[in-house]
Amino acid sequence: MKKELVRRWAAVAAGVALLCALPVVASALPASVPRLTAGQLRGRILASARMPYAGYAESDATFGLPALPGLGDVTSLLDGVTRMRVWQASPRRWRVDVLSDAGERDTYQLGSRSYIWDSGQELLTEVAGQPPLRLPRAADLVPPALALRLLDEAGQHARFSVIAPLRVAGRSAAGLQMTPADPASTIGRVDIWAEPGSGLPLLVEIFGRGSAAPALETQFFQVSPWRADAGVLTPRRGPGTGFTVTSARSLAGELNSLGLEDLPRRLAGRPRVPLPPAFGGVGVYGGGLSAFVVLGIRGSRDLVGEALAAGGAVLSLPDGVAALIGAPLVNAVVVRPAGSSLSYLIAGTVSAPVLERAAVALTTEDSYP
């Protein structure tokens, strides 16, 4: 009797172990995909934008960015693991739940309206308005959203090639590699694996130039076609929970508190990108995967000294002091012109020499229009 009981429990244990191993076994199976050119695969990925789907995805980022006041939610997305449940009916109707040990934060996009449910605070917030520019959010890291954004910003001179297929989320996925054309970009390559039939991106990896490990990897662990369900896409709150309405968190609102300054039309040989009027003091130069942003910051804080204390390298400038901070995919320079209470933060996906040339120009009076 005792031996029979042991055999039964052994069988149960073996069954549980097999269930746990299924995802690993599935990912180890050989991937078989039809023969596609890079252009064909890219076209199918772009055409998948309106495909409805549901699934579970995780992103793992190691940007190495410092914590910024008021922007903690953004920096946490770019350093660490973000776990997401996703439902998309269309690009303007979707839901993304971010899961954590403390609960979950659900974002609903319903056309021009959006809602955020915070389980920890038991609060549903309706977000009014659509700002012309906004801060990054977890939904931007969902594999299809990230892949489509990167392909859109790659530019017409980027190089594309087919790479070996993989098994992702139990499916055979065709691989597409994109290499930025601008040698000054910190992005060395982007690898995208997508379902060969539908073109739905399943896995995206972004590599820094010269790096063997991705600085950002986001992938589905489970995904399937989905028939839109209003019950899933409609935010609901239980008895005793709160409700509030707020204005959209515009990037302009976050930056206006820094004390901005007019900026030149060109820096480091790159033109300034036109932005909405509310962003008159924010400078974006270049474009696509090799752009950088400039912010002017007034105040008594020694930002250059803080950057050096955090491990930044000293930059020698003829008319000011500066510190260079390097991180995977992103470089930044903090600069203060001689005799000025204004500091500049210059950051972007471009090489350090480009940012250094911009810093020199910002400390030279005749660089302004």
N, C-alpha and C positions, 0 to 999 in steps of 0.2 A: 504493500500500500504506500509506504513511504517512498519507495523507488518510483512508483507510478506518479506520485505527486511531484517529485523532483523533475521527472521527464516532462510533465505538463508545464511546469514553470519554466523549464529550459526552453520549451517550444515557444512559450509566450515571449520570453526574453529575446529569442532569436528573431521572432516576428517583429518586435519593436525595433531591434537593431537594423533589420532589413528596411523597415519604413524610414528610419532616420538616414539610412545610407542611400535611399533612392535618389535624392537630388545630386549626391556626389557621383553615383553611378551614371546618372543621366548626363551629367556634364562631361564625363570621361568618354562617353560614346563618340565614335567618329562622326564628324559633321559632313553631310553630303548636300551640296547645293548645285543648282544649274549653273552652267558657264555664262557669266555676265561680264560685260566690259565695265570699266570704271564709270563711264558716262551713263550706261544703262542703270547701274545700281544707284548712282547719285540721283538720277531722274526718278526712280521709284521711291527713294527716301523722301524727296521733295514732294512727291505726289501723295504721300501718306499723311500729310498734315491734317486732313479732315477725318481720318479714320477713327471710329469710336473704339475704345478699349478700356479694360480695367486690369489692375494688377498691383503687385507689391514691388517696390524698388528701394535700393539703398545707394547713397552716394558717399564716397570717401575722399575727402579733400585734405591736402597738406600744403596750403598756400603760405603758412608761416606768417600771417598778418598779425600785427599787434591789436589789442583791444582798443577800440575808438569810442569816446564818449557818445552815447546816444545811438551807436551803430552796432551794439553787441549782437543783435539778431543776425546782422549781415556777416560779421566776422565768424560767428559760430558755424554758419553754413559753409564757409571756406576753410575751416579747420576742424576736422572730425567727421564722424559718421552721421548722416541724416537718413532716418528710416521713414518711408512714405507709402501710404496706400493711395492709389490713384484711380479715378474714374473720369474718362473724357467722352463726352457726347460730340463735341466739336471744339474748335479752338476758342470759342467764346462761351462754352458751357461745359464746365468741368468742376471737379472737387479733388483736392489734395489734402490728406490728413498726415501731419507730421507726428510721429509717435516717439515718446520718450518715457523714461522711468517715472516722471512726474505727471504723466497724462498725455493728452494730445491737443494739437492746435490744428483746427480744420479750416481750410480756405475754400470758399465757394465762389466761382465766377459764373454769373448768370447774365450774359449779355453785358449791359452797361452797369449792372449792379454787382457788388461783391459783399460777402459776409465772412466774418471770422468767428469761429466758436472756440473758446478757451475753456477746456474742461477743468483746469485747476481753479480758475476764477469763477467757473460756472456762469460765463458771460458770453452772450451773442452780440456781436458788433456789426452794424450795417455801415459799410464804407461808402460815403457819398462822393461821386465824381470820379473822373479818370484823369490823373495828372499826365502831362506830356512826357515826363520822365519820372521814374520811380526807383526805389531801392530794390535790390535783388531779393527774391523770396524763394522758398523751397521749391515751388512749382517750376522755377527756371532750371532746376537740376534733374527733373524727370527726363529719362533718356531721349524720348522723341523731341521734347522742347529744346533741350540743349543741342542735340544734333542739328536740328533745323536752324537754330540761331547761328551756330558755327558755320554751317554751309552758306548761310545768307551773308555772313560777314567775311567769308574767305576771300572774296574778290575774284575778278575774272582771270587773274594770272596765277592763282593757286594751282598746284599740281595734284592730280588725283591718280591713284593706282589701286588695283585689287590686291588684297592680302588674304592670307589663309583663313578659311572659315573656322568658326568655333561653335560649340554647343552652349547656348545661353538660354536660361529658363526652360531647359528641356527641349529646345528647338535648335535646328541647324540654322546658323546665321552666316550670311555672306559678309565679307570684310571689305571695307573701303578706307583707304588711307589718304588724308589730305595734308599737304605740306604747304605752309604759307610761302608766298613768293618773296616777301620782304625779308632780307637776311637780318634786319634789325629786330624782328619780332622775337620775343622770348619763347614763343610757342614753336617747338621743334616739329611736332606733327600731332595730328588728331586721328585716332583710329575709331571707326564706327562699324559696329556689326548690326546688321538688320535682317529681318525676314526677307528672303529673296523674292517671294511672291508679292506680299503687300508693301514691302519697303519700310515697315515699322521698325525704327531703331530700338535695339534691345540692350546694347552696351556701348558706352562712349568712354574713351580714355584720352586725356590731354597730357602730352609730355612736354616738359621744358626742354629747351635746346640743349642737346648733349646729355640728356638724362635717360637712364634705362628704365626708370620706374615712373608711372604716371603721377602727376601732381593732383589730378582729379580723375576719379573713376566713378561712373554711375551706371547701374545696370538693373534690369528686371530680374527678380528671382521667380516671379510668377506673373504671367500676362496672358490675356485671351481677348478675342473680340467681345464687344459688350453692346447690348441693346439698351439704349438710354432709358433710365428709370427715374421718373420724377421724384419718387420717394427717396432715392439716394442723393439726388442733386438739390433737394429742398432742405434748407437748414431748419432744424426743429430744436426747441428747447423745452425742458421739462418744467413742472411746477416749482416755483421758488427760485428759478434762475433769473439772471439779469439780462437786460437788453439796453443797448445804447446806439446812438448814431454819431459818427465822426466823419471829418473830412478826409479825403485820400491823403496818405502820407507821401507828399511830394518830395522828391530829392531836393528841390529848391528850398523847401521849408527847413530841411535838415542843414543845408549849407548857409542859409542867410545869417544864421547866428554866428558864423565864423568871422564876419567882417571882411567883405570881398573888395577887390580892387580891379580897375580896368586892366585888361591884358592885351598884349600885341596881337596883330593879325597873323603873324608867322613866328614860329619858334623852331629852332633846330632844323630849318629848311622845310617845315611842314605847315600847311595852312590850317587856320583855325576853322573848326566846323561850326556852321550857324546853329544856334540853339534858340529856344523860345525866349521872349523878353525877360521872363523871370530869372533866367540864368545868365544875365549880362555879365556877372563877375566870375563866371566859371569858364575856364578855357579848356576845350577839347581839341587836340591837334592830331592830324593824321586820320586814320580810319581803320575799320575792320579789325584785324588781329594784330595790328601794330599801331595802336593809338596810345596817347597819354593825356592825362587831365592835369590842370594846374588850378590850385586854390590859393587865394591870398588870405592870410590869417593874421589879424591884429591881436595884440595882447602882450602881457608882460612875461609870459612863460618863455623859457629858453628852449624852444623846440629842437634846435640843433643840438644843444647839450643833452637833451633827453634822448635824442636819436643816437648820439655817440655812446651814451651810457647803456643803451639797449643793444650795443654791439655794432652800430653803424661805423662806416669807415670815413675818415676825414677826406674831404675834397678841397683841393687848393684852388681858390678863386681870386682873381685880381682885385675885386671890389666887394668882397663879402666872405661869409663862412658858410660851409655846407657839410652835410653828412649823407652818405649813401647807404641805403638799406636794401639788401638783396634777398629775395625769397623766390621759391619756385614759381615761375610764370609771371611774377610781378616784381618790378624794381621801383624804388622810390628814392627821391632826394628831398631833403629838407634844407632850405637855403634862406639866409637872411642877408640882405644887402647891407653894406657898411653904413653905420649911422642911421639905420631905419628901425622903426618899431614893427614893421611889417615882415612877416615870414611867408615863404611859399612852400607848399607841398606839391611836388611833381611826382606823379605815379602812373605806371602803365605797363603794358605788355610789350615794352621795347627795351633794347639793350641799355646798359649803364652809360656808354658814351653819348647816346642820343640825349638822355636826361641831363648829363653833365653839360652839353652844349646849350641846352635850354636854361640851365641854372646860370651859366655865364651870361647869357643874353638878358636874363631877368635882373641881373645886377648891373647892367650897362644901360644908362639912360637913353642913349640914341637908338636902342632897339625898339622903342615904342613908336607907334604911328603918330 
